[in-house]
Amino acid sequence: MTTIGLDPEVPAAGSGSAVLDDADRLGTQLVRFMRALNRAKTQMSKHGPDGLDRLAYAVLFCLVHDGPQRTGKIAEQLHAEISTISRQTRSLVTHGMIERRADPVDGRACVLAATEEGVRVFEETRRQRNVWLAGILADWPATERSDLITLLDRLNADIETTPSLCTAEPK
């Protein structure tokens, strides 16, 4: 994995390289994908279990997937302000989907944890998403579904471990 424009071996933008052309095509498809996904998420949240909005679901996902944690860690994971996460957690606490517990490491602080109701809502939302995706992929050959999952996993891993262009230091 290299970062274009930061590595002297990788041509900078505008040089006409095949990698940059592919990156441009991928970028266009990712924008299209995000628009379609956001539209689907908006429709699902209108009809989804308990009217859970996207950010609240993301907070719940962090707690169900990674276990109890502090608000600051959730904000870091979701690239959001602590005040935004605090607003969402207050709502989730009010609706009985998460609870505050004493931090086992530092009893003066608290961690957030999903409740049974929160796990139920998370699992129902996940089930609805999986049914929707299964409908989309139903006509795809198994090898293409597998290739998509493998390549998307690889892309996500590389994105997660590559510094953003805003913070990367030129080589």
Secondary structure, 3 states (H helix, E strand, C coil): CCCCCCCCCCCCCCCCCHHHHHHHHHHHHHHHHHHHHHHHHHHHHHHCHHHCCHHHHHHHHHHHHHCCECHHHHHHHHCCCHHHHHHHHHHHHHCCCEEEEECCCCCCCEEEEECHHHHHHHHHHHHHHHHHHHHHHCCCCHHHHHHHHHHHHHHHHHHHHCCCCCCCCCC
